[in-house]
Amino acid sequence: MKILFNYYMETHTTNINELPIEQEKKVSFNDDDEKITPTIHSKKINTVHKVIIVSTLLFILFNEPFIKNYILNIIEVIVGKIYVKDINGSINKSGILLYALVYGSLLYLFNLIIDIDSLEI
């Protein structure tokens, strides 16, 4: 091929039909092939994420001042004012511990009662 190209270039031809042309390769595209369909991958929420969502909602609920005071008053009636609040009326360390135990036990009961795997989120 290189020899033919040099030969034609040496003759100084200006006619495009006289230039060497390589043989064309025939390429065909079949539209009958399997078409690729785009798939949408939905993100599935597993059980751990659902437990995190339930605990977050319960945490937000327990941080409301009205509900927090209501639960602390119930704990105060059960255990006594000495173990929940200081002389100034603020919550002491044992009161915080009891409040956290109530939160943890309610969270545990929610996880036992609610079938988290069946929730469609």
C-alpha positions in Angstrom: 0.0 0.0 0.0 2.8 2.3 0.9 4.4 1.6 -2.5 1.2 2.5 -4.3 0.8 5.7 -2.4 4.4 6.8 -3.1 3.9 6.0 -6.8 0.8 8.1 -7.1 2.3 10.9 -5.1 5.4 10.9 -7.4 3.2 11.3 -10.5 1.8 14.5 -9.0 -1.8 13.8 -9.8 -4.5 16.3 -8.9 -7.4 14.1 -9.8 -9.0 12.6 -6.7 -10.1 9.5 -8.5 -6.5 8.5 -9.2 -5.5 8.5 -5.5 -5.2 5.1 -3.9 -8.2 4.1 -1.9 -8.2 1.3 0.6 -11.0 -1.2 0.5 -13.9 -0.3 2.7 -14.9 -2.6 5.4 -18.5 -3.3 5.5 -20.0 -2.8 9.0 -23.6 -3.5 9.8 -25.6 -2.8 12.9 -28.3 -5.1 13.9 -31.2 -3.5 15.8 -32.6 -6.9 16.7 -30.1 -7.4 19.5 -31.4 -7.4 23.0 -32.0 -3.8 24.0 -30.6 -2.7 27.3 -33.4 -1.3 29.5 -32.4 1.1 32.2 -33.1 -0.1 35.7 -33.9 2.1 38.7 -32.1 1.0 41.8 -34.3 1.8 44.7 -32.4 2.2 48.0 -33.8 -0.2 50.5 -33.8 0.7 54.1 -32.6 -2.2 56.2 -33.6 -3.0 59.8 -30.7 -1.0 61.4 -31.8 2.2 59.6 -35.4 1.6 60.7 -34.3 1.2 64.3 -32.3 4.4 64.0 -35.4 6.3 62.6 -37.6 5.0 65.5 -35.0 5.9 68.1 -34.6 9.4 66.6 -38.3 10.0 66.7 -38.6 8.8 70.3 -35.6 11.0 71.2 -37.2 14.0 69.7 -40.4 13.2 71.6 -38.6 12.8 74.9 -36.8 16.1 74.4 -40.1 18.1 74.4 -40.3 20.0 77.7 -43.9 19.1 78.4 -43.3 15.4 78.0 -39.9 15.5 79.8 -41.5 17.2 82.8 -44.4 14.7 82.7 -42.1 11.7 82.7 -39.9 13.2 85.4 -43.0 13.8 87.6 -44.0 10.2 87.2 -40.4 9.1 88.1 -40.5 11.5 91.1 -43.7 9.9 92.4 -42.4 6.4 92.0 -38.9 6.9 93.4 -39.1 10.0 95.4 -38.1 13.7 95.0 -34.7 13.2 96.6 -33.5 10.8 93.9 -34.7 12.9 90.9 -34.3 16.6 91.7 -31.9 18.8 93.7 -32.9 21.4 96.3 -33.1 24.0 93.5 -35.5 21.9 91.4 -33.0 20.9 88.7 -32.5 17.3 87.7 -29.5 15.6 89.4 -27.4 12.8 88.1 -29.5 10.0 89.4 -32.6 11.7 87.9 -30.9 11.8 84.5 -29.9 8.2 84.9 -33.5 7.2 85.7 -34.8 9.3 82.8 -32.3 7.5 80.4 -33.4 4.1 81.7 -37.1 5.0 81.0 -36.1 6.1 77.5 -34.0 3.0 76.9 -36.8 0.7 78.2 -39.4 2.4 76.0 -37.1 2.1 73.0 -36.6 -1.6 73.7 -40.4 -2.1 74.0 -41.0 -0.2 70.8 -38.6 -2.5 69.0 -40.2 -5.6 70.5 -43.8 -4.5 69.8 -43.4 -2.9 66.4 -42.4 -5.3 63.6 -39.8 -3.1 62.0 -39.1 -5.4 59.1 -42.7 -5.1 57.8 -42.6 -1.2 57.8 -42.7 0.2 54.3 -40.5 3.3 54.3 
